Amino acid sequence: MAKITFLGAGSSVFAKNILGDCMLSPALHDAHIALYDINSERLSDSKLMLDTLNRNINQSRATITTHLGTKNRKAALKGADYVVNAIQVGGYKPSTVIDFDIPKKYGLRQTIADTLGIGGIFRTLRTLPVMWDFARDMEEVAPGAMFLNYTNPMCMLVMGMSHTAVRTVGLCHSVQACVPHLLAEWGTNHPSQKSENLRWKIAGINHQAWLLELFDGDKDIYPQVKKLALAKNDKARKPGGKKHWDMVRYEFMRHFGYYITESSEHSSEYMPYWIKARYPQLVKELNIPLDEYPRRCINQIASWKKQRDEIVKNPTLSHERSHEYGSYIIEAMETNNPIRIHGNIMNTGGLITNLPRNCSIEVACLVDRNGVQGTFVGALPEQLAAVNRTNINVQILTVEAARLKSREHIYHAAYLDPHTSAELTLDKIRDLCDDLIEAHGNIMPKYR
């Protein structure tokens, strides 16, 4: 019987997807599911929901326990085979509000702020210390457990966990969605009429991996896809043109030659080209949604009461297995039936040869009883590796700042952030970091 511990189990919707998926796997029907959170109300909601799912789709075969607060964390983790991490440290208020409002006073605008940039740096600085606490507990009471991380900033957290003895893989759904989303832009008129013949190659870093190849059987359809995409953007950028949500990704493909896995609202703040105070027309022209994440948070909070009734209080609640990788990884490790996923792992051994070995990469991985094993990619096109390295610089320095409790490394990471450095002077960046450190207060450790 496998034990699956879910950290941040108060995230009911996400817990439903991952743990509902597990209940639908024959190999995991009788799993022990340990739910951990620091919010008693949300934890109770998730327990009620999962008890209902367990009855309705799993004949009540799973054992579900709850563990509230840090004093009960070791009990949740003890003997775990798999640990799923879905925490958010600081929440919408105060932390997300701080991450957006203070930079805005300096003229620095963001869209999502959970992966790179000032927002990504400070999300890491408040999240990694908590994850290192998890790791210390796991090393003591669940040695050998596989840590499945769904929390952002993915690259920095996976790098941070590499400083522990815990086996870690970071999981995101941007790779699974990349090609289907790209081809869906043209409905039934896309270059391939039979999706089962499609094959592609994707590699890079999380939220900035690259569609390197795209074939329909033996036919290379990438040139045709690029032509269609660029023509669509040309029309959209004209006065009165119909805007769409892929405009930054298409413009990047125009100039660098390749499509990026993550959305335009994310990608626009990972580079210095798109959100610029000197060229404010670009934001409107390329349909960039500034302050998008706070809007989403507000909408989610407002809709939670209705959603809670639908998933927590619904006695007929059911579930269909999702495309999230988590349950498939656990199933493959339990049964030794191998699967292929895209995971975020360290570049140990130089799987991508022109990226640093001390960074986190997103590549195709084989999963079986041995765990998650990355596959060799070789060298990325050099212009793509160069763009990745501008992000990796920030990631490495942020992890070092957290590891060493170094305020200077916080400054260094921010100085090198592509978007921040394109907009602010060094002195302003330093002042901004000081203001953010003060505003976050005890949510973050003290930095020298």
C-alpha positions in Angstrom: 0.0 0.0 0.0 1.5 3.3 -1.1 1.4 6.3 1.2 0.8 9.7 -0.6 1.2 12.8 1.5 -0.3 16.0 0.1 1.3 19.3 1.4 -1.0 22.2 0.9 -4.1 20.0 0.8 -6.4 23.0 1.4 -6.1 23.6 -2.3 -9.3 21.6 -2.8 -9.5 21.9 -6.6 -5.9 20.8 -7.2 -6.2 18.1 -4.5 -9.3 16.8 -6.3 -7.3 16.5 -9.6 -4.2 14.8 -8.3 -5.7 12.6 -5.6 -8.9 11.9 -7.6 -6.5 10.7 -10.4 -4.8 8.4 -7.9 -8.1 6.9 -6.8 -8.8 6.0 -10.4 -5.6 4.1 -10.8 -6.0 0.4 -9.9 -2.5 0.3 -8.5 -3.4 3.0 -6.0 -7.0 2.1 -5.0 -5.9 1.2 -1.4 -3.4 4.1 -0.9 -3.0 5.9 2.4 -3.6 9.6 1.6 -2.3 12.0 4.2 -3.6 15.5 3.9 -1.5 18.3 5.4 -2.3 22.0 5.7 -2.0 24.9 8.1 -5.6 26.1 7.5 -8.1 24.1 9.4 -11.2 25.1 7.4 -9.6 24.4 4.0 -8.2 21.1 5.3 -11.7 20.0 6.5 -13.2 21.0 3.1 -10.6 18.9 1.3 -11.2 15.9 3.6 -14.9 16.1 3.1 -14.5 16.3 -0.7 -12.0 13.4 -0.9 -14.2 11.2 1.4 -17.0 11.7 -1.1 -14.8 10.9 -4.0 -13.4 7.9 -2.2 -17.0 6.5 -1.8 -18.2 7.4 -5.3 -15.2 6.4 -7.5 -13.1 4.1 -5.3 -15.5 2.0 -3.1 -13.9 3.7 0.0 -10.8 1.7 -0.5 -8.3 4.5 0.2 -7.5 5.6 3.8 -7.6 9.3 4.2 -6.1 11.1 7.2 -5.7 14.8 8.1 -2.8 16.6 9.8 -3.1 20.2 10.8 -0.2 22.6 11.5 3.5 22.3 11.7 3.5 20.2 14.9 1.7 17.4 13.0 3.7 17.6 9.8 6.1 14.8 10.6 3.1 12.5 11.3 1.8 13.4 7.8 5.1 12.6 6.2 6.1 9.6 8.2 6.5 6.5 6.0 5.4 8.4 2.9 6.4 7.0 -0.5 5.3 10.1 -2.4 5.0 13.7 -1.3 3.0 16.1 -3.4 3.8 19.8 -2.8 1.2 22.5 -3.7 1.8 25.2 -1.0 1.6 28.9 -1.4 3.5 30.9 1.2 2.0 34.3 2.0 -1.1 33.8 -0.2 -2.9 36.5 -2.1 -2.8 38.8 0.9 -0.4 40.0 1.9 2.3 38.5 -0.3 0.9 38.6 -3.8 -0.4 42.2 -3.2 3.1 43.2 -2.0 4.8 41.6 -5.0 2.7 43.7 -7.4 2.0 47.0 -5.5 5.5 47.9 -4.4 7.2 47.4 -7.8 4.4 49.3 -9.4 5.4 52.4 -7.3 8.8 52.1 -9.1 7.2 51.9 -12.5 7.9 48.2 -12.8 4.8 46.4 -14.1 4.2 42.6 -14.1 1.6 40.1 -15.3 1.9 36.9 -13.2 5.0 37.4 -11.0 5.3 33.8 -9.9 8.3 32.5 -11.9 10.9 35.1 -12.6 11.2 38.9 -12.1 10.9 40.6 -8.8 7.7 38.7 -8.0 9.4 35.3 -8.7 12.5 36.2 -6.7 10.5 37.1 -3.6 8.1 34.2 -4.0 11.2 31.9 -3.9 12.7 33.7 -0.8 9.5 33.0 1.2 8.8 29.5 -0.2 12.2 27.7 -0.2 12.8 27.9 3.6 9.4 26.2 4.1 10.3 23.5 1.6 13.7 23.0 3.2 11.8 22.3 6.5 9.7 19.7 4.6 13.0 18.2 3.3 14.5 17.9 6.7 11.4 16.1 8.0 11.4 13.8 5.0 15.1 12.9 5.4 14.2 11.9 9.0 10.9 10.1 8.6 10.4 9.4 4.9 13.9 8.7 3.4 13.7 7.7 -0.2 10.3 9.3 -0.8 9.7 11.0 -4.2 8.9 14.7 -3.9 6.5 15.9 -6.6 6.6 19.7 -6.7 3.7 21.7 -8.3 4.6 25.0 -6.6 6.1 27.9 -8.5 8.7 29.3 -9.1 9.4 25.8 -10.4 13.0 26.1 -11.5 14.2 27.9 -8.4 12.4 25.5 -6.0 13.8 22.4 -7.9 17.2 23.9 -7.7 16.7 24.6 -4.0 15.7 21.0 -3.3 18.9 19.8 -5.0 20.7 21.0 -1.8 18.8 18.3 0.1 18.9 14.5 0.0 15.3 14.4 -1.3 14.5 13.0 -4.7 12.6 15.8 -6.5 10.8 16.3 -9.8 8.9 19.5 -10.7 5.7 19.1 -12.6 3.9 21.6 -14.9 1.3 21.2 -17.6 2.7 23.7 -20.1 4.4 21.0 -22.2 1.3 18.8 -22.5 -0.7 21.8 -23.7 1.9 23.3 -26.0 1.3 21.6 -29.4 -2.5 21.0 -29.0 -2.9 24.7 -28.1 -0.7 25.8 -31.0 -2.6 23.7 -33.6 -6.0 24.5 -32.2 -5.5 28.1 -33.3 -6.5 27.0 -36.8 -9.3 24.6 -35.9 -9.7 21.9 -38.5 -7.5 23.8 -40.9 -4.2 23.2 -39.1 -1.4 21.5 -41.1 -2.0 18.1 -39.5 -5.5 16.5 -39.8 -4.5 13.4 -37.7 -3.3 14.3 -34.2 -2.2 10.7 -33.6 0.5 11.2 -36.3 2.0 14.2 -34.5 5.4 14.0 -32.9 7.4 16.8 -31.4 10.5 17.6 -29.3 10.4 20.0 -26.5 13.3 21.0 -24.1 14.5 24.0 -22.1 13.6 25.3 -18.7 10.2 25.5 -17.0 8.0 28.1 -18.5 10.7 28.7 -21.1 11.0 25.4 -22.9 11.2 25.3 -26.7 9.2 23.5 -29.4 12.3 22.3 -31.2 10.6 20.0 -33.8 7.1 19.4 -35.1 6.3 16.6 -37.5 3.1 15.0 -38.9 4.5 11.5 -39.5 7.6 12.1 -41.5 6.5 15.6 -42.7 8.0 18.6 -41.1 5.0 20.9 -40.5 6.9 23.5 -38.4 7.6 25.9 -41.3 3.9 25.9 -42.2 2.8 26.5 -38.6 5.3 29.4 -38.3 3.9 31.0 -41.5 0.3 30.8 -40.3 1.3 32.2 -36.9 3.2 35.1 -38.2 0.5 36.0 -40.7 -2.1 36.0 -37.9 0.1 38.3 -35.8 0.6 40.7 -38.7 -3.2 41.1 -39.0 -3.6 41.4 -35.3 -1.1 44.2 -34.9 -2.7 46.4 -37.5 -5.2 49.1 -36.4 -8.5 47.4 -35.7 -6.9 43.9 -35.9 -8.3 41.1 -33.8 -6.2 40.6 -30.8 -5.4 37.1 -29.4 -3.6 35.6 -26.4 -0.5 34.2 -28.2 0.8 37.4 -29.6 4.1 37.6 -27.6 4.8 33.9 -28.3 4.3 34.5 -32.0 6.5 37.6 -32.0 9.2 35.7 -30.2 9.0 33.0 -32.8 9.3 35.6 -35.5 12.6 36.9 -34.1 14.2 33.7 -32.6 12.7 31.0 -34.8 10.9 28.8 -32.2 7.7 28.6 -30.3 7.8 28.8 -26.5 5.8 26.4 -24.2 4.4 29.0 -21.8 1.7 31.6 -22.4 2.3 35.1 -23.5 1.2 36.6 -20.2 3.9 34.6 -18.5 6.6 35.0 -21.2 6.2 38.7 -21.6 7.8 39.3 -18.1 10.7 36.8 -18.6 12.4 39.0 -21.2 13.3 42.7 -21.6 11.4 43.3 -24.9 7.7 43.5 -24.2 6.7 45.5 -21.1 8.5 48.8 -21.5 7.6 52.2 -19.9 9.2 53.9 -22.9 7.0 52.0 -25.4 3.7 51.7 -23.6 1.9 51.0 -26.9 3.5 47.5 -27.0 1.3 46.4 -24.1 -1.9 47.2 -26.0 -0.5 46.2 -29.4 0.6 42.7 -28.1 -2.4 42.2 -25.8 -0.3 41.9 -22.6 -2.5 41.6 -19.5 -0.7 43.7 -16.8 -1.6 42.7 -13.2 -3.3 39.5 -14.5 -2.5 37.4 -11.4 -4.1 39.6 -8.8 -7.2 39.8 -11.0 -7.3 36.0 -11.1 -6.9 35.7 -7.4 -9.7 38.2 -6.8 -12.0 36.3 -9.1 -11.1 32.9 -7.6 -11.8 34.2 -4.1 -15.1 35.6 -5.2 -16.2 32.4 -6.9 -15.0 30.1 -4.2 -18.3 29.9 -2.3 -20.1 28.6 -5.4 -17.2 26.3 -6.3 -17.1 25.1 -2.7 -20.7 24.0 -3.0 -20.0 22.2 -6.2 -17.0 20.2 -5.0 -17.1 20.1 -1.2 -20.9 19.8 -0.5 -21.8 17.7 -3.5 -22.7 14.1 -2.5 -22.7 12.9 -6.1 -19.2 14.3 -6.8 -17.3 12.3 -9.4 -14.0 12.7 -11.2 -12.4 11.8 -14.6 -8.6 11.3 -14.7 -6.8 14.5 -15.7 -3.7 15.1 -17.8 -1.6 16.0 -14.7 1.5 13.8 -14.5 1.3 13.2 -10.7 -0.8 10.0 -10.6 0.9 8.5 -13.6 4.3 8.9 -12.0 3.2 7.3 -8.8 1.5 4.5 -10.8 4.6 3.8 -12.9 6.9 3.7 -9.8 4.5 1.3 -8.1 3.9 -1.0 -11.0 7.3 -0.7 -12.8 5.3 -0.1 -16.0 7.3 2.7 -17.6 5.9 6.0 -18.9 7.3 9.1 -20.5 6.7 12.5 -19.1 8.2 16.0 -19.2 9.7 16.8 -15.8 11.8 19.5 -14.2 15.0 18.0 -12.9 18.6 19.2 -12.4 20.9 19.3 -15.4 23.2 16.8 -13.7 25.4 15.1 -16.3 24.7 17.8 -18.8 21.5 16.5 -20.4 21.3 19.9 -22.1 24.9 20.5 -23.0 24.9 24.3 -23.4 23.1 25.1 -20.1 24.8 25.1 -16.7 24.8 21.8 -14.8 23.6 23.5 -11.6 20.3 24.6 -13.1 16.9 23.0 -13.4 15.8 21.9 -16.9 12.5 20.6 -18.4 13.1 17.6 -20.5 11.5 14.3 -21.5 11.9 11.7 -18.7 11.4 8.0 -18.3 9.6 6.9 -15.1 9.6 3.4 -13.7 10.5 1.8 -10.4 13.9 3.6 -10.4 12.1 6.9 -10.3 12.3 9.8 -12.8 15.2 9.7 -15.2 15.9 12.5 -17.6 16.8 11.9 -21.3 19.7 13.4 -23.2 18.9 16.4 -25.4 22.3 17.8 -26.4 22.7 21.4 -27.4 19.8 23.8 -27.8 19.9 26.2 -30.7 22.3 28.8 -29.3 20.0 31.7 -29.3 17.5 29.7 -27.2 20.1 28.6 -24.7 21.2 32.2 -24.5 17.7 33.4 -23.6 17.4 30.5 -21.0 20.7 31.5 -19.4 19.4 35.1 -18.8 16.7 33.4 -16.6 19.0 30.8 -15.1 21.4 33.6 -13.8 18.5 35.0 -11.7 17.4 31.5 -10.5 20.9 30.5 -9.3 21.5 33.7 -7.5 18.1 33.7 -5.8 18.6 30.2 -4.5 22.1 31.2 -3.2 20.4 34.2 -1.5 18.0 31.9 0.2 20.7 29.3 1.1 23.1 31.8 2.5 20.6 34.3 3.9 22.4 36.9 1.8 20.8 40.3 1.1 23.5 41.0 -1.4 22.6 38.0 -3.5 19.0 39.2 -3.6 20.3 42.4 -5.1 22.4 40.5 -7.6 19.5 38.4 -8.7 17.3 41.5 -9.2 20.2 43.4 -11.0 20.4 40.5 -13.6 16.6 40.0 -14.1 15.9 40.8 -17.8 12.7 42.8 -17.3 13.7 44.6 -14.1 17.2 45.6 -15.4 15.6 46.9 -18.6 13.4 49.3 -16.7 15.3 50.4 -13.5 18.7 51.7 -12.5 20.9 49.7 -10.1 20.2 52.1 -7.3 16.4 51.8 -7.8 16.6 48.0 -8.0 18.4 48.0 -4.7 15.8 50.3 -3.1 13.0 48.2 -4.5 14.5 45.0 -2.9 14.9 46.8 0.4 11.2 47.9 0.3 10.0 44.4 -0.5 12.1 42.8 2.3 10.6 45.3 4.8 7.1 44.8 3.5 7.2 41.0 3.7 8.5 41.2 7.3 8.3 37.9 9.1 7.0 36.0 6.1 10.6 35.8 5.0 13.7 34.9 7.1 16.0 37.6 8.0 18.7 38.3 5.4 22.2 39.6 6.3 
